[in-house]
């Protein structure tokens, strides 16, 4: 199977872009250096990761401190 975006020489990434609660972004493709959403077919919120993400705990604690 070949990638249609590769066949058309379109700038894209085969990894999954992960958007974190602390506004960081990561890509599962180790060689990815451009984290624009439009380059990624798959985009996830970090809360959707199996086991969650440590940044959501930090964001929740920070929110609690502001509220109290």
PDB file of N, CA, C and O in Angstrom, chain B, residues numbered from 101:
ATOM      1  N   UNK B 101       0.853  -1.164   0.000  1.00  0.00           N
ATOM      2  CA  UNK B 101       0.000   0.000   0.000  1.00  0.00           C
ATOM      3  C   UNK B 101       0.907   1.239   0.000  1.00  0.00           C
ATOM      4  O   UNK B 101       1.910   1.284   0.713  1.00  0.00           O
ATOM      5  N   UNK B 102       0.548   2.219  -0.792  1.00  0.00           N
ATOM      6  CA  UNK B 102       1.314   3.469  -0.831  1.00  0.00           C
ATOM      7  C   UNK B 102       0.442   4.620  -0.356  1.00  0.00           C
ATOM      8  O   UNK B 102      -0.782   4.589  -0.479  1.00  0.00           O
ATOM      9  N   UNK B 103       1.092   5.622   0.180  1.00  0.00           N
ATOM     10  CA  UNK B 103       0.400   6.791   0.696  1.00  0.00           C
ATOM     11  C   UNK B 103       0.055   7.734  -0.453  1.00  0.00           C
ATOM     12  O   UNK B 103       0.924   8.095  -1.247  1.00  0.00           O
ATOM     13  N   UNK B 104      -1.209   8.130  -0.540  1.00  0.00           N
ATOM     14  CA  UNK B 104      -1.628   9.019  -1.633  1.00  0.00           C
ATOM     15  C   UNK B 104      -0.969  10.392  -1.517  1.00  0.00           C
ATOM     16  O   UNK B 104      -0.698  11.039  -2.528  1.00  0.00           O
ATOM     17  N   UNK B 105      -0.712  10.837  -0.286  1.00  0.00           N
ATOM     18  CA  UNK B 105      -0.041  12.129  -0.123  1.00  0.00           C
ATOM     19  C   UNK B 105       1.414  12.040  -0.579  1.00  0.00           C
ATOM     20  O   UNK B 105       1.944  12.985  -1.163  1.00  0.00           O
ATOM     21  N   UNK B 106       2.055  10.913  -0.314  1.00  0.00           N
ATOM     22  CA  UNK B 106       3.424  10.700  -0.813  1.00  0.00           C
ATOM     23  C   UNK B 106       3.428  10.659  -2.337  1.00  0.00           C
ATOM     24  O   UNK B 106       4.308  11.236  -2.976  1.00  0.00           O
ATOM     25  N   UNK B 107       2.443   9.975  -2.917  1.00  0.00           N
ATOM     26  CA  UNK B 107       2.361   9.861  -4.376  1.00  0.00           C
ATOM     27  C   UNK B 107       2.203  11.215  -5.047  1.00  0.00           C
ATOM     28  O   UNK B 107       2.638  11.394  -6.184  1.00  0.00           O
ATOM     29  N   UNK B 108       1.583  12.179  -4.357  1.00  0.00           N
ATOM     30  CA  UNK B 108       1.358  13.509  -4.922  1.00  0.00           C
ATOM     31  C   UNK B 108       2.370  14.541  -4.418  1.00  0.00           C
ATOM     32  O   UNK B 108       2.196  15.742  -4.626  1.00  0.00           O
ATOM     33  N   UNK B 109       3.425  14.067  -3.757  1.00  0.00           N
ATOM     34  CA  UNK B 109       4.487  14.941  -3.236  1.00  0.00           C
ATOM     35  C   UNK B 109       3.945  16.044  -2.321  1.00  0.00           C
ATOM     36  O   UNK B 109       4.438  17.172  -2.355  1.00  0.00           O
ATOM     37  N   UNK B 110       2.932  15.725  -1.501  1.00  0.00           N
ATOM     38  CA  UNK B 110       2.379  16.695  -0.554  1.00  0.00           C
ATOM     39  C   UNK B 110       3.167  16.641   0.751  1.00  0.00           C
ATOM     40  O   UNK B 110       3.548  15.564   1.208  1.00  0.00           O
ATOM     41  N   UNK B 111       3.408  17.803   1.346  1.00  0.00           N
ATOM     42  CA  UNK B 111       4.103  17.886   2.619  1.00  0.00           C
ATOM     43  C   UNK B 111       3.174  17.360   3.709  1.00  0.00           C
ATOM     44  O   UNK B 111       2.112  17.932   3.955  1.00  0.00           O
ATOM     45  N   UNK B 112       3.575  16.277   4.355  1.00  0.00           N
ATOM     46  CA  UNK B 112       2.735  15.666   5.380  1.00  0.00           C
ATOM     47  C   UNK B 112       3.585  14.808   6.303  1.00  0.00           C
ATOM     48  O   UNK B 112       4.771  14.591   6.054  1.00  0.00           O
ATOM     49  N   UNK B 113       2.964  14.322   7.373  1.00  0.00           N
ATOM     50  CA  UNK B 113       3.633  13.455   8.328  1.00  0.00           C
ATOM     51  C   UNK B 113       2.772  12.214   8.533  1.00  0.00           C
ATOM     52  O   UNK B 113       1.544  12.299   8.555  1.00  0.00           O
ATOM     53  N   UNK B 114       3.416  11.070   8.682  1.00  0.00           N
ATOM     54  CA  UNK B 114       2.700   9.817   8.918  1.00  0.00           C
ATOM     55  C   UNK B 114       2.444   9.559  10.398  1.00  0.00           C
ATOM     56  O   UNK B 114       1.780   8.583  10.747  1.00  0.00           O
ATOM     57  N   UNK B 115       2.957  10.412  11.266  1.00  0.00           N
ATOM     58  CA  UNK B 115       2.773  10.236  12.704  1.00  0.00           C
ATOM     59  C   UNK B 115       1.456  10.821  13.189  1.00  0.00           C
ATOM     60  O   UNK B 115       0.695  11.415  12.424  1.00  0.00           O
ATOM     61  N   UNK B 116       1.210  10.639  14.472  1.00  0.00           N
ATOM     62  CA  UNK B 116       0.033  11.202  15.129  1.00  0.00           C
ATOM     63  C   UNK B 116       0.459  12.410  15.952  1.00  0.00           C
ATOM     64  O   UNK B 116       1.383  12.320  16.759  1.00  0.00           O
ATOM     65  N   UNK B 117      -0.207  13.529  15.751  1.00  0.00           N
ATOM     66  CA  UNK B 117       0.075  14.739  16.509  1.00  0.00           C
ATOM     67  C   UNK B 117      -0.702  14.677  17.818  1.00  0.00           C
ATOM     68  O   UNK B 117      -1.911  14.445  17.823  1.00  0.00           O
ATOM     69  N   UNK B 118       0.004  14.887  18.928  1.00  0.00           N
ATOM     70  CA  UNK B 118      -0.616  14.849  20.251  1.00  0.00           C
ATOM     71  C   UNK B 118      -0.579  16.264  20.827  1.00  0.00           C
ATOM     72  O   UNK B 118       0.489  16.855  20.990  1.00  0.00           O
ATOM     73  N   UNK B 119      -1.763  16.796  21.131  1.00  0.00           N
ATOM     74  CA  UNK B 119      -1.879  18.142  21.689  1.00  0.00           C
ATOM     75  C   UNK B 119      -2.074  18.006  23.200  1.00  0.00           C
ATOM     76  O   UNK B 119      -3.008  17.351  23.662  1.00  0.00           O
ATOM     77  N   UNK B 120      -1.177  18.636  23.958  1.00  0.00           N
ATOM     78  CA  UNK B 120      -1.189  18.525  25.414  1.00  0.00           C
ATOM     79  C   UNK B 120      -1.951  19.677  26.055  1.00  0.00           C
ATOM     80  O   UNK B 120      -2.105  20.746  25.464  1.00  0.00           O
ATOM     81  N   UNK B 121      -2.422  19.438  27.271  1.00  0.00           N
ATOM     82  CA  UNK B 121      -3.180  20.446  28.021  1.00  0.00           C
ATOM     83  C   UNK B 121      -2.330  21.666  28.342  1.00  0.00           C
ATOM     84  O   UNK B 121      -2.862  22.762  28.514  1.00  0.00           O
ATOM     85  N   UNK B 122      -1.007  21.488  28.424  1.00  0.00           N
ATOM     86  CA  UNK B 122      -0.122  22.606  28.725  1.00  0.00           C
ATOM     87  C   UNK B 122       0.342  23.321  27.448  1.00  0.00           C
ATOM     88  O   UNK B 122       1.322  24.066  27.477  1.00  0.00           O
ATOM     89  N   UNK B 123      -0.349  23.100  26.349  1.00  0.00           N
ATOM     90  CA  UNK B 123      -0.156  23.713  25.026  1.00  0.00           C
ATOM     91  C   UNK B 123       1.044  23.172  24.245  1.00  0.00           C
ATOM     92  O   UNK B 123       1.310  23.642  23.138  1.00  0.00           O
ATOM     93  N   UNK B 124       1.772  22.198  24.792  1.00  0.00           N
ATOM     94  CA  UNK B 124       2.831  21.550  24.014  1.00  0.00           C
ATOM     95  C   UNK B 124       2.197  20.660  22.956  1.00  0.00           C
ATOM     96  O   UNK B 124       1.039  20.261  23.079  1.00  0.00           O
ATOM     97  N   UNK B 125       2.960  20.355  21.925  1.00  0.00           N
ATOM     98  CA  UNK B 125       2.549  19.364  20.939  1.00  0.00           C
ATOM     99  C   UNK B 125       3.714  18.414  20.700  1.00  0.00           C
ATOM    100  O   UNK B 125       4.879  18.810  20.728  1.00  0.00           O
ATOM    101  N   UNK B 126       3.374  17.162  20.467  1.00  0.00           N
ATOM    102  CA  UNK B 126       4.352  16.126  20.157  1.00  0.00           C
ATOM    103  C   UNK B 126       3.840  15.347  18.963  1.00  0.00           C
ATOM    104  O   UNK B 126       2.647  15.348  18.657  1.00  0.00           O
ATOM    105  N   UNK B 127       4.767  14.685  18.299  1.00  0.00           N
ATOM    106  CA  UNK B 127       4.391  13.796  17.206  1.00  0.00           C
ATOM    107  C   UNK B 127       5.001  12.434  17.478  1.00  0.00           C
ATOM    108  O   UNK B 127       6.116  12.331  17.990  1.00  0.00           O
ATOM    109  N   UNK B 128       4.260  11.385  17.129  1.00  0.00           N
ATOM    110  CA  UNK B 128       4.753  10.031  17.331  1.00  0.00           C
ATOM    111  C   UNK B 128       5.821   9.656  16.321  1.00  0.00           C
ATOM    112  O   UNK B 128       6.505   8.648  16.495  1.00  0.00           O
ATOM    113  N   UNK B 129       5.976  10.436  15.287  1.00  0.00           N
ATOM    114  CA  UNK B 129       7.020  10.197  14.274  1.00  0.00           C
ATOM    115  C   UNK B 129       8.303  10.870  14.758  1.00  0.00           C
ATOM    116  O   UNK B 129       8.346  12.097  14.852  1.00  0.00           O
ATOM    117  N   UNK B 130       9.349  10.100  15.068  1.00  0.00           N
ATOM    118  CA  UNK B 130      10.554  10.683  15.660  1.00  0.00           C
ATOM    119  C   UNK B 130      11.249  11.741  14.796  1.00  0.00           C
ATOM    120  O   UNK B 130      11.905  12.633  15.334  1.00  0.00           O
ATOM    121  N   UNK B 131      11.118  11.659  13.485  1.00  0.00           N
ATOM    122  CA  UNK B 131      11.790  12.610  12.594  1.00  0.00           C
ATOM    123  C   UNK B 131      10.956  13.855  12.292  1.00  0.00           C
ATOM    124  O   UNK B 131      11.414  14.733  11.561  1.00  0.00           O
ATOM    125  N   UNK B 132       9.758  13.949  12.832  1.00  0.00           N
ATOM    126  CA  UNK B 132       8.880  15.091  12.555  1.00  0.00           C
ATOM    127  C   UNK B 132       9.412  16.336  13.264  1.00  0.00           C
ATOM    128  O   UNK B 132       9.704  16.313  14.459  1.00  0.00           O
ATOM    129  N   UNK B 133       9.529  17.415  12.504  1.00  0.00           N
ATOM    130  CA  UNK B 133      10.002  18.682  13.074  1.00  0.00           C
ATOM    131  C   UNK B 133       9.002  19.812  12.868  1.00  0.00           C
ATOM    132  O   UNK B 133       9.203  20.909  13.388  1.00  0.00           O
ATOM    133  N   UNK B 134       7.939  19.570  12.128  1.00  0.00           N
ATOM    134  CA  UNK B 134       6.919  20.585  11.854  1.00  0.00           C
ATOM    135  C   UNK B 134       5.596  20.103  12.443  1.00  0.00           C
ATOM    136  O   UNK B 134       4.964  19.199  11.897  1.00  0.00           O
ATOM    137  N   UNK B 135       5.181  20.700  13.545  1.00  0.00           N
ATOM    138  CA  UNK B 135       4.018  20.239  14.289  1.00  0.00           C
ATOM    139  C   UNK B 135       2.716  20.938  13.896  1.00  0.00           C
ATOM    140  O   UNK B 135       1.809  21.049  14.720  1.00  0.00           O
ATOM    141  N   UNK B 136       2.611  21.401  12.673  1.00  0.00           N
ATOM    142  CA  UNK B 136       1.368  22.012  12.198  1.00  0.00           C
ATOM    143  C   UNK B 136       0.282  20.939  12.060  1.00  0.00           C
ATOM    144  O   UNK B 136       0.535  19.841  11.565  1.00  0.00           O
ATOM    145  N   UNK B 137      -0.912  21.276  12.502  1.00  0.00           N
ATOM    146  CA  UNK B 137      -2.023  20.327  12.449  1.00  0.00           C
ATOM    147  C   UNK B 137      -2.313  19.878  11.024  1.00  0.00           C
ATOM    148  O   UNK B 137      -2.624  18.708  10.801  1.00  0.00           O
ATOM    149  N   UNK B 138      -2.219  20.778  10.062  1.00  0.00           N
ATOM    150  CA  UNK B 138      -2.569  20.439   8.683  1.00  0.00           C
ATOM    151  C   UNK B 138      -1.653  19.383   8.069  1.00  0.00           C
ATOM    152  O   UNK B 138      -2.021  18.761   7.073  1.00  0.00           O
ATOM    153  N   UNK B 139      -0.479  19.170   8.637  1.00  0.00           N
ATOM    154  CA  UNK B 139       0.455  18.164   8.123  1.00  0.00           C
ATOM    155  C   UNK B 139       0.135  16.760   8.637  1.00  0.00           C
ATOM    156  O   UNK B 139       0.701  15.781   8.150  1.00  0.00           O
ATOM    157  N   UNK B 140      -0.761  16.654   9.610  1.00  0.00           N
ATOM    158  CA  UNK B 140      -1.033  15.376  10.272  1.00  0.00           C
ATOM    159  C   UNK B 140      -2.467  14.931  10.029  1.00  0.00           C
ATOM    160  O   UNK B 140      -3.415  15.683  10.260  1.00  0.00           O
ATOM    161  N   UNK B 141      -2.609  13.709   9.563  1.00  0.00           N
ATOM    162  CA  UNK B 141      -3.937  13.140   9.358  1.00  0.00           C
ATOM    163  C   UNK B 141      -4.573  12.787  10.693  1.00  0.00           C
ATOM    164  O   UNK B 141      -5.781  12.936  10.874  1.00  0.00           O
ATOM    165  N   UNK B 142      -3.755  12.320  11.622  1.00  0.00           N
ATOM    166  CA  UNK B 142      -4.255  11.930  12.933  1.00  0.00           C
ATOM    167  C   UNK B 142      -3.815  12.948  13.985  1.00  0.00           C
ATOM    168  O   UNK B 142      -2.626  13.235  14.124  1.00  0.00           O
ATOM    169  N   UNK B 143      -4.793  13.496  14.730  1.00  0.00           N
ATOM    170  CA  UNK B 143      -4.531  14.465  15.786  1.00  0.00           C
ATOM    171  C   UNK B 143      -5.328  14.025  17.014  1.00  0.00           C
ATOM    172  O   UNK B 143      -6.535  13.793  16.933  1.00  0.00           O
ATOM    173  N   UNK B 144      -4.634  13.914  18.157  1.00  0.00           N
ATOM    174  CA  UNK B 144      -5.284  13.501  19.394  1.00  0.00           C
ATOM    175  C   UNK B 144      -5.040  14.509  20.501  1.00  0.00           C
ATOM    176  O   UNK B 144      -4.003  15.170  20.542  1.00  0.00           O
ATOM    177  N   UNK B 145      -6.004  14.615  21.390  1.00  0.00           N
ATOM    178  CA  UNK B 145      -5.816  15.330  22.646  1.00  0.00           C
ATOM    179  C   UNK B 145      -5.114  14.350  23.582  1.00  0.00           C
ATOM    180  O   UNK B 145      -5.424  13.159  23.561  1.00  0.00           O
ATOM    181  N   UNK B 146      -4.190  14.816  24.392  1.00  0.00           N
ATOM    182  CA  UNK B 146      -3.399  13.909  25.235  1.00  0.00           C
ATOM    183  C   UNK B 146      -4.268  13.126  26.213  1.00  0.00           C
ATOM    184  O   UNK B 146      -3.850  12.066  26.680  1.00  0.00           O
ATOM    185  N   UNK B 147      -5.445  13.607  26.532  1.00  0.00           N
ATOM    186  CA  UNK B 147      -6.332  12.875  27.438  1.00  0.00           C
ATOM    187  C   UNK B 147      -6.848  11.590  26.796  1.00  0.00           C
ATOM    188  O   UNK B 147      -7.361  10.715  27.493  1.00  0.00           O
ATOM    189  N   UNK B 148      -6.717  11.470  25.479  1.00  0.00           N
ATOM    190  CA  UNK B 148      -7.162  10.279  24.773  1.00  0.00           C
ATOM    191  C   UNK B 148      -6.109   9.166  24.768  1.00  0.00           C
ATOM    192  O   UNK B 148      -6.392   8.059  24.310  1.00  0.00           O
ATOM    193  N   UNK B 149      -4.908   9.439  25.268  1.00  0.00           N
ATOM    194  CA  UNK B 149      -3.843   8.447  25.304  1.00  0.00           C
ATOM    195  C   UNK B 149      -4.127   7.394  26.355  1.00  0.00           C
ATOM    196  O   UNK B 149      -4.652   7.705  27.424  1.00  0.00           O
ATOM    197  N   UNK B 150      -3.781   6.138  26.056  1.00  0.00           N
ATOM    198  CA  UNK B 150      -3.909   5.079  27.060  1.00  0.00           C
ATOM    199  C   UNK B 150      -3.051   5.430  28.260  1.00  0.00           C
ATOM    200  O   UNK B 150      -1.863   5.712  28.109  1.00  0.00           O
ATOM    201  N   UNK B 151      -3.628   5.417  29.431  1.00  0.00           N
ATOM    202  CA  UNK B 151      -2.900   5.753  30.644  1.00  0.00           C
ATOM    203  C   UNK B 151      -2.857   7.239  30.935  1.00  0.00           C
ATOM    204  O   UNK B 151      -2.298   7.661  31.947  1.00  0.00           O
ATOM    205  N   UNK B 152      -3.444   8.035  30.056  1.00  0.00           N
ATOM    206  CA  UNK B 152      -3.475   9.478  30.270  1.00  0.00           C
ATOM    207  C   UNK B 152      -2.131  10.129  30.022  1.00  0.00           C
ATOM    208  O   UNK B 152      -1.239   9.532  29.421  1.00  0.00           O
ATOM    209  N   UNK B 153      -1.995  11.344  30.484  1.00  0.00           N
ATOM    210  CA  UNK B 153      -0.785  12.125  30.266  1.00  0.00           C
ATOM    211  C   UNK B 153      -0.495  12.922  31.531  1.00  0.00           C
ATOM    212  O   UNK B 153      -1.416  13.430  32.170  1.00  0.00           O
ATOM    213  N   UNK B 154       0.767  13.032  31.891  1.00  0.00           N
ATOM    214  CA  UNK B 154       1.133  13.740  33.121  1.00  0.00           C
ATOM    215  C   UNK B 154       0.800  15.225  33.053  1.00  0.00           C
ATOM    216  O   UNK B 154       0.589  15.845  34.095  1.00  0.00           O
ATOM    217  N   UNK B 155       0.745  15.812  31.867  1.00  0.00           N
ATOM    218  CA  UNK B 155       0.466  17.248  31.774  1.00  0.00           C
ATOM    219  C   UNK B 155      -0.968  17.570  32.182  1.00  0.00           C
ATOM    220  O   UNK B 155      -1.237  18.689  32.620  1.00  0.00           O
ATOM    221  N   UNK B 156      -1.894  16.623  32.050  1.00  0.00           N
ATOM    222  CA  UNK B 156      -3.277  16.894  32.455  1.00  0.00           C
ATOM    223  C   UNK B 156      -3.378  16.988  33.967  1.00  0.00           C
ATOM    224  O   UNK B 156      -4.188  17.761  34.477  1.00  0.00           O
ATOM    225  N   UNK B 157      -2.581  16.224  34.695  1.00  0.00           N
ATOM    226  CA  UNK B 157      -2.561  16.297  36.160  1.00  0.00           C
ATOM    227  C   UNK B 157      -2.021  17.654  36.579  1.00  0.00           C
ATOM    228  O   UNK B 157      -2.577  18.292  37.473  1.00  0.00           O
ATOM    229  N   UNK B 158      -0.947  18.100  35.945  1.00  0.00           N
ATOM    230  CA  UNK B 158      -0.351  19.397  36.258  1.00  0.00           C
ATOM    231  C   UNK B 158      -1.335  20.521  35.950  1.00  0.00           C
ATOM    232  O   UNK B 158      -1.469  21.455  36.741  1.00  0.00           O
ATOM    233  N   UNK B 159      -2.022  20.447  34.818  1.00  0.00           N
ATOM    234  CA  UNK B 159      -2.998  21.475  34.437  1.00  0.00           C
ATOM    235  C   UNK B 159      -4.158  21.509  35.419  1.00  0.00           C
ATOM    236  O   UNK B 159      -4.633  22.590  35.770  1.00  0.00           O
ATOM    237  N   UNK B 160      -4.627  20.343  35.872  1.00  0.00           N
ATOM    238  CA  UNK B 160      -5.731  20.294  36.832  1.00  0.00           C
ATOM    239  C   UNK B 160      -5.298  20.879  38.171  1.00  0.00           C
ATOM    240  O   UNK B 160      -6.058  21.627  38.786  1.00  0.00           O
ATOM    241  N   UNK B 161      -4.087  20.554  38.636  1.00  0.00           N
ATOM    242  CA  UNK B 161      -3.585  21.104  39.891  1.00  0.00           C
ATOM    243  C   UNK B 161      -3.443  22.623  39.801  1.00  0.00           C
ATOM    244  O   UNK B 161      -3.775  23.343  40.742  1.00  0.00           O
ATOM    245  N   UNK B 162      -2.953  23.095  38.675  1.00  0.00           N
ATOM    246  CA  UNK B 162      -2.796  24.538  38.469  1.00  0.00           C
ATOM    247  C   UNK B 162      -4.145  25.232  38.501  1.00  0.00           C
ATOM    248  O   UNK B 162      -4.280  26.307  39.086  1.00  0.00           O
ATOM    249  N   UNK B 163      -5.150  24.620  37.872  1.00  0.00           N
ATOM    250  CA  UNK B 163      -6.507  25.185  37.852  1.00  0.00           C
ATOM    251  C   UNK B 163      -7.079  25.225  39.258  1.00  0.00           C
ATOM    252  O   UNK B 163      -7.727  26.200  39.636  1.00  0.00           O
ATOM    253  N   UNK B 164      -6.845  24.175  40.037  1.00  0.00           N
ATOM    254  CA  UNK B 164      -7.351  24.139  41.413  1.00  0.00           C
ATOM    255  C   UNK B 164      -6.716  25.232  42.257  1.00  0.00           C
ATOM    256  O   UNK B 164      -7.391  25.850  43.080  1.00  0.00           O
ATOM    257  N   UNK B 165      -5.442  25.472  42.065  1.00  0.00           N
ATOM    258  CA  UNK B 165      -4.766  26.520  42.820  1.00  0.00           C
ATOM    259  C   UNK B 165      -5.325  27.906  42.491  1.00  0.00           C
ATOM    260  O   UNK B 165      -5.425  28.761  43.371  1.00  0.00           O
ATOM    261  N   UNK B 166      -5.687  28.125  41.231  1.00  0.00           N
ATOM    262  CA  UNK B 166      -6.249  29.422  40.842  1.00  0.00           C
ATOM    263  C   UNK B 166      -7.646  29.620  41.410  1.00  0.00           C
ATOM    264  O   UNK B 166      -8.019  30.737  41.767  1.00  0.00           O
ATOM    265  N   UNK B 167      -8.418  28.547  41.497  1.00  0.00           N
ATOM    266  CA  UNK B 167      -9.790  28.635  41.967  1.00  0.00           C
ATOM    267  C   UNK B 167      -9.848  28.835  43.479  1.00  0.00           C
ATOM    268  O   UNK B 167     -10.716  29.549  43.981  1.00  0.00           O
ATOM    269  N   UNK B 168      -8.936  28.212  44.196  1.00  0.00           N
ATOM    270  CA  UNK B 168      -8.997  28.272  45.660  1.00  0.00           C
ATOM    271  C   UNK B 168      -8.419  29.530  46.247  1.00  0.00           C
ATOM    272  O   UNK B 168      -8.413  29.696  47.466  1.00  0.00           O
TER     273      UNK B 168
END
